[in-house]
Amino acid sequence: MYLAYYNLNVKPFQISPDPKFLWLGETHKEALAILKYGIFDNRGFLLLVGDVGTGKTTLINGLLESLSEDTIVATITDPGLDVLDFYNFLAVSFKINKKFTTKGDFLVHFIHFLHKVYAANKKVLLIIDEAQRLSHEMLEEIRLLSNIEKKDEKLLNIFLVGQNELNETLAETKNRALLQRITTKYDIGPLKKREIKDYIQFRLNVAGTQRKLFNRMAIREIISFSQCYPRLINVICDHALLTGFIKEKDKIDASIIKECVKELSLSKVKKKKRRSLLGVKDTSIAGTERNPARLKPAFLILIILLLFIGGYNYFSNKDKSKTDIIITDVTKGGKVKPGLSVKNNVNLKQNKTNTPLFKDKDPDKTLPKPYAEDKLTINILPNSDELSSESYKLLDRFVQRIKLYPDAAITIKGYTDSSGSVGYNKLLSKFRANNVKSYLAGQGVDSSKIKSMGMGPANPIASNTTPAGKAKNRRIILELIHP
């Protein structure tokens, strides 16, 4: 959309790891040199770890571009395979034209393949991306593959690439045999602040323009927002060029970056569905905020009266046997929608089937029972920024509790495990919290009453040394704050 306006041939800031956009900062140059030497010298096991968004996959692609035809490479990007599928995938990648039904059969053919390649003076490289997802069983299988060697020569180089938690996995006692075999290791971090200007301009040059489209103050805001992580730099710069095109700006300034940051962090609910910066689904629904002006006056008076009675009973707590009454909103056209649930202490006959006094016309669309407490903790799915279906069910119940107390405020705090830098984790947890805020707003909760915060790895509730502990620490806490 903005390409012609800025005289660009291709989008300069796409997230996909295109080798022609590989820009090497200090750490990236050093990492690439070390890895190339490790392969050239047949060092066996190589390890590259780093935060999400540091450019690991782009660096891998750059490495592959630099290798000669003397190196035969297989890349596994999804290591979540069982043992036999893993071996059959290797066979296909290395052009061993046979489907295997046993591990022993594969090893016979694979050993023959490695010796044949060695006789032809070639090298074999196996790259496993997202290696932090490997189970102990698979790590042990991979270690055993490295045992295939000649007396003084490695026949197979194995390159493990993963997030920082891979370090902790390998440090576990059960994986120490593999850890001891790693001869080359590099921990990659974000770019340096002084490198961001050159990084942005390099990508613009590759895309077809020599113009400096981002001014000095814009770059300063990009550094502040991205914490120098290449993926976040790409996201904000791409969004900024689109915004600049819409506003007919020749250059991107700080005000445009600030506007894009605000939009990408979902601080305001938009009318259209969209995806958030880090891939969490934004399930907000347009037009679901309630409009009190649409309610008939009689129902407004009734709601106020019942709220007053319910509030009085709540605080006096004189009668434990309260009856739940469901009040429905009547909108234009006579359509009935589920509405506000309040506690009432009037002398009404208890409904033994727990059926609301005011029924919704469609019994399949009745509201879920409100959550029973003012605090809710939900967890993030492993290796993902998304919530489970069960978490969404709990959120829906919490929405109903929020609506019991229209004057209350809501805080949403996002937390991460300790893998990676504190700065990036705080940013990541903030995005996750904002997405939950967006979901609540889409369900009719007043977004002005919601405060979202990114806490990063603060206040862990479990040990970060185990996968189970990390999973517990990757959480979002919602709390209802009564006035």
PyMOL commands that set and color helices and strands:
alter all, ss='L'
color gray80, all
select helices_A, chain A and resi 19-21+26-40+56-66+83-93+103-119+131-133+136-145+165-171+173-179+193-207+216-226+230-246+254-264+292-294+297-316+332-334+363-365+389-404+422-442+447-449+467-473
alter helices_A, ss='H'
color red, helices_A
select strands_A, chain A and resi 45-50+71-76+123-128+149-150+153-154+157-162+182-188+323-326+329-330+336-337+341-344+375-379+409-415+450-456+475-481
alter strands_A, ss='S'
color yellow, strands_A
deselect
rebuild
show_as cartoon
